[in-house]
Amino acid sequence: MTVTWAVDAGGSTTSAIIPSPGREPGSGVTRTYGPVNPASVGADTADRTLRALLGDVAAALDGRPGTGWIATATVDLADPGGEPDRLRGLARDAGLSGRLILSNDALPWLVAPPLEGRGVALVCGTGSGFVAAGDRAGLVRVGGCEYLGSDEGSAFDLGLAGLRAAVRAEDGRGPATAIAARLTAGHGTSPAELARRLAAAAFPKAAVAALAPAVCDAWLDGDGPAAALVSAALDELVLGVRAARDRAGLTADWSVAAGGGVLRGCPPMLAELDRRLRSELKAAEVVPVTEPVTFVHAALRHCVRDGETRPPDGPAGGSAWLVDLEAPPHRTRRTSAMPRQDRESPDGIRSARTAIEDGDRRVAVGLCLAAWGGSGLTAALEHAALAGADAVDLPTDTTSGLLDLARWSEDETYRTELRMALANVRVGCVSNSRDTQLLLGPHGPHTDPVLDGPVRAKREHALRHALDTVRLAADLGVPYARLMFGVPDVARWLSWWHSPVSWADNVTAWCEQARPVLALAAEYGVTLLVEPHPKQVAYDRQSARRLLDAAALAEPRATVRICLDPANLAATGHDPVDAVRGWGTDLGAAHAKDLQVWRGADAPRGAGWSRYGPGPPIRFRALGAGGLAWPSIVSALLDEDFHGVLYVEHEDALLPREQSVRVSVRLLRDLLPQDRPQGRTW
């Protein structure tokens, strides 16, 4: 039987059904990726995400050819443009061979049962569009001209209208609306400032579309202006279906397949659309497309007959292109069968996919979002986008308030909302540095601000948050979880007369207490990152190496790597350049910030000074504002063939966050190669 795979590439998120060992050849597991539409995120990000996705498909096929269908808004119904060549190149890079059908994202809805080539497909997601086939020759397309030419009724349309209504209300040019309060609460700023911030973004389409839920929620709460906006959006969707129906010559028994993020996220709006299409246009049935990628997969199976893949029958066949993927001479990604962690888990949480940097040798510049604690996740992500970060470290700490991990563990709706909020973001790592610290302690007043109570309660709190952080990483497809478990006895680095205790006892305690976390990480395929720090069992090179060796021998055998912060090690007297050398593949990620050391005899003046032990006072600064030799540190990382993410960590007490991050990101960009170096040419 033909092994099949499918991709639905929406404007805000991309879903894929990937073959899985042990399942039927026509089935697979569903994974979620960021957008692959260059109009939403730019060509570089779109290509990087699609290359990662195709690499995961190639790994699952393990050298076998497969048959896929990629449905994407980047493809026109009349002409695929350069997409076939783009896909061949990316597939070759990923080690993927076989054949695929390429089409517009709405076409599979029309091809798959129950429409089977006759009716109207309505897409209402980030953008909007309509495709129809009926009693007249040829396929009909209505809308779908990107947000400058169409997209009426879409998330972008609703989000933009809602933002303008909120601004007008603040100005006194329009009626008061609950949309304004929802936008302020969700973004930590006024609608006017939010509008200015989004206007400065390079690719605002997806960010504006993300405002649509505020409009829908206000409508459901009875807000008059929001109701008018939703009604206008429904008018446009009904008008689009009417135009598509009439141009296709659909009469008598015809149906609509309706889907997209707006309708999935707001069932009452879908219900009202269903009512209007039946009553006003006499549609026989409105089929909800709740999982678009399953329709893509169903359409593909409809086109595979007797082991052969053919374009769809009828008018739809002229808008689907069959692309042959040549087997590459060598593979640049892993090609072994999907490991144990790539299967779906019994509790329904998806397992983490392979790190997407496997095929990309560049060092990515990331941003730790912990500095935006209290600002809200949306605001933090907007600042990361404005800073030009390639990836983010997403903290799950209860003290940060960026996400509610306890709610996430119980509420599937919240899980879906979080996936959608992160659809345009590459999350390279999820982390917890406060709650998980209580696993090993200390358990006295030092950690009472996180959780006040007995030792047992603190440990249970830490373990619960550590396990849920790993589950979150798996569900989002994030390869790394950075967890800080604390240290039972920080004084063991001192030797005491005739005492048998040593730092090795801390390492043993770490392995014992972390066993449930190691087991879950091994099950889901999430790599744990340990950050050497004076408050951790791993605090320098020797203790970190001892911990890695012990974890490698512990059962279960989870993958544990180092997240290195040269400034932390320099703060305790270690050479920051030498600190990054010699780790090999054990170095999973790194942090970037600068350091000042006070050499005076008196107490230092100014903000941000602290102590990391009995040494002199130190404070962290933006890159270039301290004394660390970051050109040499970056050179050492490149010499070590590090190609992970180098996360900017803002802890500068003298500079505003935005300025500190902007300065640091720019310095790293100037030091890191943005393309393959030519080397000496003379």
PEPE-V394924 format. One record per pair of residues at least 4 apart in sequence whose C-alpha atoms are under 8 Angstrom apart, sorted by the first residue. I is the first residue (numbers start at 0). GAP is how many residues later the second one is. If there is no record, write none. Layout:
BEGIN
i	gap
I	GAP
I	GAP
END
This chain:
BEGIN
i	gap
0	24
0	25
0	306
1	23
1	24
1	64
1	65
1	302
1	305
2	16
2	22
2	23
2	62
2	63
2	64
3	14
3	15
3	21
3	22
3	23
3	62
3	63
3	64
3	293
3	296
3	297
4	11
4	12
4	13
4	14
4	21
4	23
4	52
4	61
4	62
4	63
4	64
4	292
5	10
5	11
5	12
5	62
5	63
5	64
5	287
5	288
5	290
5	291
5	294
6	7
6	8
6	9
6	10
6	61
6	62
6	63
6	64
6	286
6	289
6	290
7	6
7	7
7	8
7	62
7	63
7	64
7	97
7	284
7	285
7	288
8	4
8	5
8	6
8	26
8	27
8	28
8	61
8	62
8	63
8	64
8	96
9	4
9	25
9	26
9	27
9	62
9	63
9	95
9	115
9	116
10	24
10	25
10	26
10	29
10	62
10	114
10	115
10	116
10	195
11	22
11	23
11	28
11	114
11	194
11	408
11	411
11	412
12	19
12	20
12	21
12	22
12	23
12	407
12	410
12	411
13	18
13	19
13	20
13	21
13	22
13	409
14	15
14	16
14	17
14	18
14	278
15	14
15	15
15	16
15	17
15	37
15	277
16	10
16	11
16	12
16	13
16	14
16	276
16	277
16	280
17	9
17	10
17	11
17	12
17	13
17	38
17	39
17	42
18	4
18	6
18	7
18	8
18	9
18	10
18	38
18	41
18	42
19	7
19	8
19	9
19	40
19	318
19	322
19	323
20	39
20	316
20	317
22	4
22	5
23	4
25	275
28	314
28	315
29	320
30	319
30	446
31	444
31	445
32	16
32	20
32	390
32	444
33	15
33	388
33	389
33	390
33	391
33	392
34	5
34	6
34	11
34	14
34	388
34	389
35	4
35	5
35	9
35	10
35	11
35	13
35	14
36	4
36	5
36	6
36	9
36	35
36	36
36	37
37	4
37	5
37	6
37	7
37	8
37	36
38	4
38	164
39	163
39	164
39	165
39	166
40	4
40	5
40	162
40	383
41	4
41	161
42	4
43	4
44	4
45	4
46	4
46	43
47	4
48	4
48	307
49	4
49	40
50	4
50	39
50	40
50	42
50	43
51	4
51	42
51	304
51	305
51	307
52	4
53	4
53	36
53	37
53	40
53	42
54	4
54	36
54	39
54	40
54	41
54	278
54	279
55	4
55	297
55	298
56	4
56	39
57	4
57	5
57	36
57	37
57	38
57	39
57	277
58	4
58	274
58	275
58	276
58	277
58	278
58	279
59	275
59	276
59	277
59	278
60	4
60	5
60	274
60	276
61	273
61	274
61	275
61	276
62	32
62	33
62	34
62	272
63	33
63	34
64	31
64	32
64	33
64	34
65	31
65	32
65	33
66	31
66	32
66	33
66	242
67	31
67	32
67	33
67	232
68	31
68	32
68	33
68	34
68	227
68	228
68	231
69	30
69	31
69	32
69	33
69	35
69	226
70	31
70	32
70	33
70	34
70	35
70	36
70	37
70	225
71	30
71	31
71	32
71	33
72	31
72	32
72	33
73	9
73	30
74	4
74	5
74	6
74	8
74	27
74	28
74	29
74	30
75	4
75	5
75	27
75	28
75	243
76	26
76	27
76	64
76	242
76	243
77	240
77	241
78	240
79	4
79	23
79	241
81	4
82	4
83	4
83	18
83	239
84	4
85	4
86	4
87	4
87	235
87	236
87	237
87	238
88	4
89	4
90	4
90	5
90	6
90	234
91	4
91	5
91	233
91	234
91	235
91	236
92	235
92	238
92	239
92	240
92	266
93	237
93	238
93	239
93	265
94	232
94	233
94	235
94	236
94	237
94	238
94	240
95	229
95	231
95	232
96	227
96	228
96	229
96	230
96	231
97	226
97	227
97	228
97	229
98	223
98	224
98	225
98	226
99	222
99	223
99	224
99	225
100	199
100	210
100	219
100	220
100	221
100	222
101	218
101	219
101	220
101	221
102	4
102	5
102	216
102	217
102	218
103	215
103	216
105	4
105	15
105	16
105	17
105	23
105	24
105	25
106	4
106	14
106	24
106	209
106	212
107	4
107	187
107	188
107	190
107	191
107	192
108	6
108	12
108	148
108	180
108	183
108	186
108	187
108	190
109	5
109	6
109	7
109	8
109	9
109	10
109	11
109	21
109	22
109	23
109	147
109	206
110	4
110	5
110	6
110	7
110	188
110	191
110	201
110	205
111	4
111	5
111	183
111	184
111	186
111	187
111	188
111	190
112	185
112	186
114	4
114	140
114	141
114	142
116	16
116	196
116	197
116	198
116	199
117	14
117	15
117	16
117	136
117	137
118	13
118	14
118	15
118	126
118	131
118	135
118	136
118	137
118	138
119	10
119	11
119	12
119	13
119	121
119	124
119	125
119	135
119	136
119	137
120	9
120	10
120	11
120	135
120	136
120	137
121	6
121	7
121	8
121	9
121	115
121	119
121	134
121	135
121	136
121	137
122	4
122	5
122	6
122	7
122	135
122	136
122	137
123	4
123	5
123	29
123	30
123	31
123	134
123	135
123	136
123	137
123	138
123	139
124	29
124	30
124	134
124	135
124	136
124	137
124	138
125	28
125	29
125	30
125	79
125	80
125	83
125	134
125	135
125	136
126	17
126	19
126	20
126	24
126	25
126	27
126	28
126	29
126	30
127	15
127	16
127	22
127	23
127	24
127	25
127	26
128	12
128	13
128	14
128	15
128	22
128	111
129	11
129	12
129	13
129	14
129	110
129	111
129	114
130	8
130	9
130	10
130	11
130	113
131	7
131	8
131	9
131	112
131	113
131	116
132	5
132	6
132	7
132	115
132	117
132	182
132	183
133	111
133	114
133	115
133	116
134	113
134	114
134	115
134	116
135	112
135	113
136	111
136	178
137	110
137	177
137	178
137	180
138	109
138	176
138	177
138	179
138	180
139	104
139	107
139	108
140	103
141	98
141	101
141	102
142	6
142	7
142	8
142	97
143	5
143	6
143	7
144	4
144	5
144	6
145	4
145	5
146	4
146	9
146	10
146	58
150	5
150	6
151	5
151	81
151	84
151	85
152	4
152	5
152	79
152	80
152	81
152	82
152	83
152	84
153	4
153	55
153	79
153	108
154	4
154	53
154	54
154	55
154	56
154	57
154	106
154	107
155	4
155	49
155	50
155	52
155	53
155	54
155	55
155	56
156	4
156	52
156	76
157	4
157	51
157	53
157	54
157	57
157	71
157	72
157	75
158	4
158	49
158	50
158	51
158	52
158	53
158	54
158	55
158	56
159	4
159	48
159	49
159	51
159	52
160	4
160	68
161	4
161	17
161	49
161	50
161	52
161	53
161	64
161	67
162	4
162	16
162	17
162	28
162	32
162	48
163	4
164	4
164	9
164	12
164	14
164	15
164	60
165	4
165	10
165	11
165	13
165	14
165	25
166	4
166	13
166	24
166	25
167	4
167	5
167	6
167	7
168	4
168	5
168	6
168	7
168	8
168	11
169	4
169	6
169	10
174	50
175	49
176	4
176	46
176	47
176	48
176	49
177	4
177	40
177	45
177	48
178	4
178	35
178	36
178	39
178	47
179	4
179	10
179	11
180	4
181	4
181	32
181	36
182	4
182	5
182	6
182	7
182	8
182	28
182	31
183	4
183	5
183	6
183	7
184	4
185	190
185	192
185	193
186	7
186	188
186	189
186	190
186	191
186	192
187	187
187	188
187	191
188	4
188	5
189	4
190	4
191	4
192	4
193	4
194	4
195	4
196	4
197	6
197	9
197	10
198	5
199	186
200	184
200	185
203	4
204	4
205	4
205	218
206	4
207	4
209	211
210	4
211	4
211	50
212	4
212	49
212	52
212	53
213	4
214	4
214	11
214	14
214	15
215	4
215	10
215	14
215	50
216	4
217	4
217	5
217	8
217	9
218	4
218	5
218	6
218	7
218	8
218	11
221	5
222	4
223	4
224	4
225	4
226	4
227	4
228	4
229	4
229	39
230	4
231	4
232	4
233	4
233	39
234	4
235	4
236	4
236	36
237	4
237	35
237	38
237	39
238	4
239	4
240	4
241	4
241	39
242	4
243	4
244	4
244	5
245	4
249	4
252	30
252	31
253	29
253	30
253	31
254	28
254	29
254	30
254	31
254	32
255	27
255	29
255	30
255	31
256	29
256	30
256	31
256	32
257	5
257	28
257	29
257	30
257	31
258	4
258	5
258	29
258	30
258	31
258	33
259	4
259	29
259	30
259	32
260	4
261	4
262	4
262	6
262	7
263	6
263	26
265	4
266	4
267	4
268	4
269	4
270	4
271	4
272	4
273	4
273	12
274	4
275	4
275	5
276	4
276	5
276	6
276	9
277	4
277	5
277	6
277	7
277	8
278	4
288	6
290	4
291	4
292	4
293	4
294	4
295	4
296	4
297	4
298	4
299	4
300	4
301	10
302	6
302	7
302	8
302	9
303	4
303	5
303	6
304	4
304	5
309	12
310	6
310	9
310	10
310	11
311	4
311	5
311	8
312	4
313	4
314	4
315	4
330	4
331	27
332	25
332	26
333	24
337	4
338	4
339	183
339	185
340	10
340	11
340	181
340	182
340	183
340	184
341	9
341	10
341	11
341	182
341	183
342	7
342	8
343	4
343	5
343	6
343	7
344	4
344	5
344	6
344	179
348	122
348	125
348	126
349	124
349	125
349	126
349	127
350	123
350	124
350	126
350	173
350	174
351	121
351	122
351	123
351	124
351	125
351	126
351	127
351	172
351	173
351	174
352	121
352	124
352	125
352	126
352	172
353	4
353	125
354	123
354	124
355	4
356	4
356	286
356	287
359	283
360	282
361	281
361	282
361	311
361	312
361	313
362	279
362	280
362	281
362	282
362	283
362	309
363	26
363	27
363	279
363	280
363	281
363	282
364	24
364	25
364	26
364	280
364	281
364	282
364	283
364	300
364	303
364	304
365	23
365	24
365	25
365	26
365	27
365	62
365	279
365	280
365	281
365	282
366	17
366	22
366	24
366	25
366	26
366	280
366	281
366	282
367	24
367	25
367	26
367	27
367	279
367	280
367	281
367	282
368	4
368	11
368	12
368	15
368	23
368	24
368	25
368	26
369	23
369	24
369	25
369	30
370	278
370	279
370	280
370	286
371	4
371	7
371	8
371	28
371	30
372	26
372	27
372	28
372	29
373	26
373	27
373	28
374	4
374	5
374	26
374	27
375	4
375	25
375	26
375	27
376	4
376	25
376	26
377	4
377	43
378	4
379	4
380	4
380	44
381	4
382	4
382	275
383	4
383	5
383	8
384	4
386	271
386	274
386	275
386	278
387	277
388	276
389	36
390	34
390	35
390	36
390	37
390	254
391	33
391	34
391	35
391	36
391	37
391	255
392	34
392	35
392	36
392	37
392	38
392	254
393	33
393	35
393	36
393	37
394	5
394	7
394	35
394	36
394	37
394	38
395	4
395	5
395	6
395	7
395	8
395	9
395	34
395	35
395	36
395	73
396	4
396	5
396	34
396	35
396	36
396	37
396	38
397	5
397	6
397	7
397	36
397	37
398	35
398	51
403	4
404	4
404	60
404	63
404	64
405	4
406	4
406	7
407	4
407	6
407	7
408	59
410	4
411	4
412	4
413	4
414	4
415	4
416	4
417	4
418	4
418	57
421	4
421	5
426	51
427	50
427	51
427	52
427	217
428	44
428	49
428	50
428	51
428	52
428	53
429	39
429	42
429	43
429	48
429	50
429	51
429	52
430	38
430	50
430	51
430	52
431	4
431	33
431	34
431	37
431	50
431	51
431	52
432	4
432	49
432	50
432	51
432	52
433	4
433	16
433	50
434	15
434	26
434	27
434	30
434	31
435	25
435	26
435	27
435	29
435	30
435	47
435	48
435	49
435	50
436	4
436	25
436	47
436	48
436	49
436	50
437	4
437	5
437	9
437	20
437	21
437	23
437	24
437	47
437	48
438	19
438	20
438	21
438	22
438	23
438	24
438	46
438	47
438	74
439	19
439	45
439	46
439	47
439	48
439	69
439	70
439	73
440	6
440	44
440	45
440	46
440	47
441	4
441	5
441	44
441	45
441	46
441	47
442	4
442	5
442	11
442	12
442	15
443	4
444	4
444	7
446	4
446	5
447	4
447	5
450	7
451	6
452	4
452	5
453	4
454	4
455	4
456	4
457	4
458	4
459	4
460	4
461	4
462	4
462	54
463	4
464	4
465	4
465	17
465	51
466	4
466	49
466	50
466	53
467	4
468	4
468	12
469	4
469	11
469	47
469	50
469	51
469	56
470	4
470	49
470	53
471	4
472	4
472	5
472	6
472	7
472	8
472	53
473	4
473	5
473	50
473	51
473	52
477	48
478	46
478	47
478	48
479	46
479	47
479	48
479	49
480	45
480	46
480	47
480	48
481	46
481	47
481	48
481	49
481	81
482	45
482	46
482	47
482	48
483	46
483	47
483	52
484	25
484	51
485	49
485	50
485	51
486	19
486	23
486	48
486	49
486	50
487	18
487	21
488	17
489	45
491	9
491	10
491	11
491	14
492	9
492	10
493	8
494	4
494	7
500	4
501	4
502	4
502	40
503	4
504	4
505	4
505	31
506	4
506	30
506	39
506	40
506	43
507	4
507	42
508	4
509	4
509	27
510	4
510	39
510	40
510	43
513	4
514	4
514	40
514	41
515	4
516	4
517	4
517	10
517	38
517	39
517	40
518	4
518	36
518	37
518	38
518	39
519	4
520	4
520	5
520	6
520	7
520	37
520	38
521	4
521	5
521	34
521	35
521	36
521	37
524	33
525	33
526	31
526	32
526	33
526	34
527	30
527	31
527	32
527	33
528	31
528	32
528	33
528	34
528	59
528	60
529	8
529	30
529	31
529	32
529	33
530	5
530	7
530	8
530	31
530	32
530	33
530	34
531	4
531	5
531	6
531	7
531	8
531	9
531	12
531	30
531	31
531	32
531	33
531	36
531	37
532	4
532	5
532	6
532	7
532	35
532	36
533	4
533	5
533	34
533	38
533	78
533	79
534	4
536	6
536	7
536	10
537	5
537	6
537	9
538	4
538	5
538	30
539	4
539	29
540	4
540	38
541	4
542	4
543	4
543	18
544	4
545	4
546	4
547	4
547	12
547	13
548	4
549	4
550	6
550	7
550	9
551	5
551	6
551	7
551	8
552	4
559	26
560	24
560	25
560	26
560	27
561	24
561	25
561	26
561	27
562	24
562	25
562	26
562	27
562	28
563	16
563	23
563	25
563	26
563	27
564	4
564	25
564	26
564	27
564	28
565	4
565	10
565	11
565	13
565	14
565	25
565	26
566	4
566	9
566	25
566	26
566	27
566	28
566	53
566	61
567	4
568	4
568	5
568	6
568	7
568	10
569	4
569	5
569	6
569	25
570	24
570	26
570	41
570	47
571	40
571	41
571	43
573	5
574	4
575	4
575	52
575	57
576	4
576	52
576	55
576	56
576	59
577	58
579	53
579	56
579	57
580	55
580	56
580	59
581	58
582	4
582	57
583	56
583	57
583	58
586	55
587	56
588	55
588	56
588	57
588	58
589	54
589	55
589	56
589	57
590	55
590	56
590	57
590	58
591	31
591	54
591	55
591	56
591	57
592	27
592	28
592	29
592	30
592	55
592	56
592	57
592	58
592	71
593	26
593	27
593	28
593	29
593	30
593	31
593	32
593	33
593	34
594	23
594	24
594	25
594	26
594	30
594	31
594	32
594	33
595	22
595	23
595	24
595	25
595	30
595	31
596	19
596	20
596	21
596	22
596	30
597	6
597	18
597	19
597	20
598	17
599	4
603	5
603	13
606	46
606	47
607	11
607	12
607	44
607	45
607	46
608	8
608	9
608	10
609	7
609	8
609	9
610	4
610	5
610	6
610	7
611	5
611	6
618	33
619	6
619	31
619	32
619	33
620	4
620	5
620	29
620	30
620	31
620	32
620	33
621	4
621	28
621	29
621	30
621	33
621	38
621	39
621	41
621	42
622	7
622	37
622	40
622	41
622	44
623	4
623	6
623	40
623	43
628	4
629	4
630	4
630	40
631	4
632	4
633	4
633	37
633	38
634	4
635	4
636	4
636	5
637	4
637	5
647	13
647	16
647	17
648	12
649	7
649	10
649	11
651	4
651	5
651	8
654	4
654	5
655	4
656	4
657	4
658	4
659	4
660	4
661	4
662	4
663	4
664	4
665	4
666	4
667	4
668	4
668	5
672	4
END
